[in-house]
């Protein structure tokens, strides 16, 4: 009789559970039984592991073999258990000393020739191992850099099962050809720098940081709204004709956001690791991500889900970054309404028969839409040929409850000939605006120190009204808008949040009449006679 155990990690969303992999050999008819709630891909590991062990020069035990995955109540999925199963079997047959395996966490898929292949979710798996107190982790060599992001863990990267056996038995380590890492074909509908092309959804780690805000012609109101959105984490709705610059503004928004902190980088990297979207050679996502799904994306593509194991959707891929929904009215109503919960909660909960999966989804949402199906409707001219009923149906595709959660609503006007041809009249650059945004975030963080919030958009309305209220009389006009039904109670709170962000941008200790006036204009689109440029308010 032989027995050995080692450890692996089962992922539930972006959270991991350490699983003890036990192998038991007993006399009897040669058989291989795998127990512990495995899915189909994990059940198939019996054939992969047997072939990998034999092709690695080790002897397969001709006895009754039982491999158990504990705790048995946790669903296990994927091929990442292969390396741990093979090691436990080799420990039970005494090819490897079982005592060496007991405190090691092993993550990796095995090829039939014994090569160790990468799997999704290396970073969250190693984080789970570290939280459980394990200090030694074995991963595929190409994923060692990602695993090494977790402090306090010793990481061993191996190319093959032969190398792992040699290391654990103090034998000479054989040379192996490096494995060519390829993008996961299941994620072919996504694109990251250096990882394939895409259809259906577009996800970028550092969204066009070579583009500058100074490239945007005119659009003073929209530029101000983008700056306020970045400074306070406020959601933004841009409405205007095609070619006015809505997409240009959205693509330049991530570059003016502050860089991610260490903890935020790990959160974002964990989500992209589970999705299989980490670029080769860049294991850490350290800039705000940018995700722009196509309007044909399904509800599952937006919020997560899919058949089998639930995968993160666009809202989670945009965690700590920007989610841009271009041509928003063209999205299905069901998909758009599904955004309400993550907008409020900052996470997505997907319930399945096998369990509940939770993905982080704290993002800055930018919606862009044409004013009508042809895109030329305007109160200033008569170019639109759409029937009034068609215009109403088109605009009604964006539900009131969804728009009520958007703090900033700006009309992007058609660019005029004089604006386009005027020389030397460029707006402020990304670097200038980013410095102002960073300073505003620091003021807000200092004011909110000791609370669970870090940006103005996160502060509940009751706290704003009781602890961080505006100057005397500054909210009078906004409160009259509530009485007239122009603003909802939620809308009034959001005006105060935006006013605090504007005050942080211009350096005011408390929002005044001008700050609230600009916040009202950015919320309702009605001119209030206040300067649109942030610099003019200081």
N, C-alpha and C positions, 0 to 999 in steps of 0.2 A: 504494500500500500504506500502511495506517495501523495503528499499534499503540499501545495504552495499557494501563496497569495501575493497579489500586487494590486495597484490601484489605477483607475482611469477616472474620467469625469463625464457625467451625463449633463447635457445642456438643456435647460428649460428656458427658452427665450435667450436672454443674454446673461442668465444666472446659471451657475453650475452646481452640481451635486457630486461630491466625491463618491465613487462606486468602488467597492472592494471586489476584485476579480479573483475568484477562488477556483483552483483546479484540483480535482481528486482522481487518483488512479487506483483501480481495484482489479483483482483478478476476474476474468470473465471474457465473454465474447467481445472482440474489439468493436467499440462503438463510441460515438462522440455526441454527447447530449449537452445542449446549451439552455440554461434556465435563468429566470430573473426578469421576465417581461421584455424580451428583445423584440425589435421590429424586424421586418423582412430583410433589410440590408444587413442587420446585425446577425440574423440567423444564417445568412449566407457566408458569414465570416468563418464558419467551420471549414468550408472548402478552401477559402483563401489561406487561412492559417496553416492547414495541413500541407498545402502545396508549398507555401513559403518556408516552412520548417524543413521539409525534405530538400528543397532546392538550395537551402542555406547550408547543407552538409550535416544537419543534425538528424538523429534517428527519431522517427515518429513512434510513440509507444503503442504497442499492440495489446492494449488492455481496455477495460471499460473506463472511459474518460467522461467525467462530468465537470462542466464549467458552470459555476454559479455567479450571478451578478447581484451583489447586495448593496443597498436594500432592494428587495424584490418588488416593492410597491411602486418604485419610481420607473416610469417608462424610459427605455433606452433606445436610442435611434442612431443610425449612421455607422460608418466604417471606422470611426476613430478608436474603437475598442480593440482593433486587430492586434496591435503591438502588445497591449497588456495581456490579451488572451494567449498569444504565442509565448510570452515570457512566463506566464503562470504554468502553462503546459510543460515548458522546458524545465521549470523549477520542480514540478511534481515528478518528472522523470529523472531528476538529479543531474541534468546537463548543466544547470546553473544552480548555485547554492541558494536554496529557498530563503535563507536569512537575509541575503543581499537584496531581494526583491520586495521585502515587506514594506519598506518605507519610501518606495519610489512610485511616482505617478507617471504613467506612460500614455502618450497620446499620439496616434498615427495610424494610417491605413497601410496594409501590406499588399504589395503586388505578388503575383504568383511566383515571381523569381526571387522574392525576399526583399525587394526594394521597399523603403519606407516612404510613403507618399503623404503630402500635406492634406489636412482636412480643414473644414470651416471651424471658426470659433476657438482658435488656439489661445488667444489672449484671455477671453473670459474663463476658459477652462483652467488656465494657469492661475488666474486670480482666485478662482474657487479653491484650488489646491493650496495656495498660500494662506487663504483665510482659514482653511481647515488645519493648518499647522504643518503642512508638508514642505520640505526644503529642497527636495531633489525631483527634477522633472526631466523626462526624456521625450523629445519631440523630433519630427523630421528636420534635417539639417537646414533646409530652406526656410523653415519657420522659427529657427532659433533666435533670430533677431527680434521677432515679435514676442516670443516668450520671455526674452530677457528684459522687456520693459517692466516686468513686475519685480519690485525690489525684494531682496531677501530670499530669492530662490536661485538655486544652482541649476543651470540648464545644460543638458547634454544633447547636442544635435547629431543625429546619426543618419547615414545614407541607406543602410540596409540592416536587416536582422543579423547578418553575419558580423557586422561591426559591433552591434550591441552585445552579442554573445561574447565576442572577444574582450570587450571592455569589462563586462561583469565577471569574466573568468580569468582575468589577468593574462590573456594570451595576446600575441602580436595582432594589432588591428590591421585588417586587410585594406588595401586601396580599393575604392569603388568609384565608378564614373558618376559625376553629379547628375541628379535627376533634373530634367527640363521641366520647370514649373509652368503650367499653362493655366489660363483663366478657366474658371469653373463654367462648363457649358450650360449649366442650369441657370446661370445668371447672364446669359447672352443678351437679354433685353436691357442690360444696364451698361453704362460706360463710365469708366474712371480714367484719368490720365495714365496711359501705358497699358490699359487693359481693354483691348478689343474695341469694336464698334457696337452701335446699339440701335435698336428700334423699340418704340413703345415707351421707354423711360430714359432720362438722361441724368446721370448723377456725377457730379464733379467734386473732387476734393477741395480744390482751391480756386474755384470759379473765376477764371480769367483775371488773375491779379495783374496781368500786364495791361489791362484796359484801365483808362483813367476817367474820372468823373468830368474832367475838363473836355472830354470828347463830346459830351452831351450839349447840344446847341439849345440855348434858351431854357425854357421849362423851369423858371425860378421857383414856382410853387412846388412842383414835383421834386426838385432837388432838395428843397427845404424839408419836404415830407420824408424823403429817403434819409436825410441826416437825423431827423427826429426819431424815425423808426429805429435806426441803428443805436442811437444814444439811450433810448428807453426800452427797446425790445418790443415796440408796438407793431401790430399787424397793419398792412398797408393795402389799399385798393387804388389802382391806377386805371382810369377810364379815358379813352381817347381814340382817335382814328388810327388806322394802320400807318406805320412809319413815323409816328410822332416821337418815339424814343422810349416806350414803356419797357421793352426787353433790355435795352441798353442800360436803363437805370437799375433794373433788377439785377443784371449781371455784375454791376459795379458795387452793389450793396455789400457783399461779403468782404470786400477789400477794406471797407471803412469800419467793419466790426473789430473789436479788440481781439487779439490773438487768444487762443484757448489756454486756460491754465493747465497744470499738470493733470489734475483730476478730470477736468473736462476732456482733455485729449484722450485719456484712457477710456472714458465713457464712449466717445465717438468712435475710437478705434475698435472697441469691443463690438459695437453694432455693425460696423463695416466688416469685421472679421467673421461674424456669424453669417453675414450676407455673402461672404466670399468675394469682397470687393476691394481688399487692400492691394494697392499697387505693388508690383514686384520691386524689391529694393527699397521700399519706403514703409516700414512697418508701423509708424506712428503718424496719425492724422493730427497735425498741430495747428491747422487753420480752420476757420468755420466752413463746414461743408455747404455745398450748393446743389440742390436737387430740383430738377425741372421736368416732371413727368409730362408725357404727351396727353392731350385731352381725351384720347381713346383709352387711357388707363382705367382699369376696373377698380372697384372699391377695395378689393384685396391688394391690388398693387399700390394703392394709396395708403391704406392704414395697416396693411400686413395680413397674413393668413396664407391662403393657398391650400392645395391638397397635401395630405400627409403632415409632415412637421411644419408648423407655422413659421413663416419667414418674415423678417422686418419689411415694412412697406416704405413708401417715400417719406412719410412723416417721421419715421425713425432714422432713415438715412440722412435726413436734414436736421437731426438732433444737434442742438447748439449752433445751428447755422440757418440757412435760408431755404424755404420751400417756395418755389415760384410756379404758379399755376397760370400759364399763358392761355388766352382764349378761354377764360374760366366758364362762361356760359355754355361752352361746348362739352364740358364734363357732365356726366350723368348726375341727376339730382340726388340719387342714392349715395354716390361717392362723395359729393360735396357735403351732404348732411352728416356723413360719417366723420367729418373733420371736427364737428362741434365738441365732442368729448375730449380728444387730445388737445384742442385749443385751450380748454379750461383746466384739464387735469395735468397736462405735461407728460402724459404717458398713454399707452394703448394697452388695453386688456383684451385678449382674444380667448374666448372660452371654447373649448373642444371637449369631446367625450372623454379623451384621455387626460384632460387636465386644463389648467388655465395658464396662458403664457402672457408675460408682461414685458413690453418693450418701451424704452424711454422715447419721448417725443416732445421735447421742449424746443420749439423752433420759432423762427420769425417768418410769418406767412406774407407773401406778396401776391395779390390777385391782379390780373390785367384783363381788360375786356374792351371790346369795341362798343360804341354807343348803340349800334343797331346791326342787323345782319350785313348790310353793305359797308358799314364802318364810317359813313359820311354824315350821319345825323348830327346837327348842331343847331343851337338857337341863334347863332350868329349869321348863318347863311342858309341857303336853300338847295344844297347839293344832294341831299338824301332822296331816294326814290322809293323807300320802303313804305308800305301802308302803315298807318298808325297802329292797327291791331298787331301787325307783325313786330313792330318796335316794342309794344307793351309785352308781348309774349317773350321776346328775346330778353328783355331786361328782367322779367319775372323769374327767369331761370335761377337767379341768385336770390335765395330765400332771405327774408327779413331777419330771422334768427341768426343766420350766418353772418350777414353784413353788420348786425348789431355788435358782433364780437370783433369787428375791425375798427381800430381806433382812428385811422387816418384814411380819408377818402378824397382823392385829388383828381381833378379833371386835367388831362394832358392835352394841351391845345396843339393844333396843327402848326408845324414849323413854318414861319413866313420866309419869303425870299430875302428880305433884309437881314434876318437873323442868320440865315444860312450863308450869305455871301459877305457879311461884314467881317472885316479882318481885325485880328487882335482882340476881339471881344469874347474871350473864353472865360468860362466860369472857374470857380475854385477847383484845385486839383484834389485828387484822392488823398494825398498826403496831408494837405491842410485840413480837410474835413475830418480825416481819421484822428488827427491830433485833438481836434475839438471834441469829437465823440469820446475819445479816451478820457479826457479831462472831465467830461460830464458824467461818465460812468464812475469815475473815482469819487466825485462829489456825492453821487447817489449812494455809493457803497459806504462812504463815511457816515452819511445820515442814517442809513439803514443798518449800521453795525449793531450786532446783538439781536437781530431779528432773522427769521428764516428767508428773507427776501434780499435780492441784490440789485434788481432793476425796478424802475417805477411801474412797469407793466404788471409786475407780480404782486404789488401791494393791494390787499383787499380794500374795497371802497369804504367800509366802516372804519378802518384804520386811518385812511386818508382824511376822512371827515372829522375824526376825533383827535388825531395826533399831528397830522401834517396838512393843515388846512391852508387855504390861500389867504392873501392879504384881505383886510376888511373891504367889502364891497366889490372885490374882484370877480366873484362868482354870480353877481346879480343877474347879468344878462343870460348866463347859462341856466340859472334857476328859472328865469322867465320862460326859456325854451322848454323846460320840463313841464311847466304849467300849461303851455300852449300845445303840448304833445309833439313838439319838434324833436325832443330828446326823451329817451326812456330813462329810467332810474340807472340802468347799467350804462347808458350813454353819458349821463351826467358824471358818473364816477370816472369814466374813461377820459372825459374832457379834463378833469382835474389831474389825472395821471399824466396826460400829455402836457398840461401846463407846467407840472413839476419838471418834466424832461426839458422843456424849453427854458425854464428858469435855470436848470443846471447847465445848459449849453451857453447861456449868456452870462452866467455867474451871479444870478440873483439869489438872495437868501430865502425868498418866498415868492410864489407866483403872484404877479401883479395883474392889473387890468389888461395891459398889452399882451402878457403871456397867455392869459386865459382867452383873450380875443383871437390870437393866432391859433390857439388850440381849437377854438370853436370853428374858425374858418377851415382848418384842416379836417375837422370832423364832419361839417355840414356842407362845405363847398360854397357857402354864402359869404361874399366879401364883407369884412368887418372894419375896413379902413385902417388896418395895421400893416406895418412893413412885413414883407414876406421873407426878406433875408435875415438870417439869424444875427449877423453882425450889426444890422440896423437897430436891433432891440437892446443892445448892451449899452 
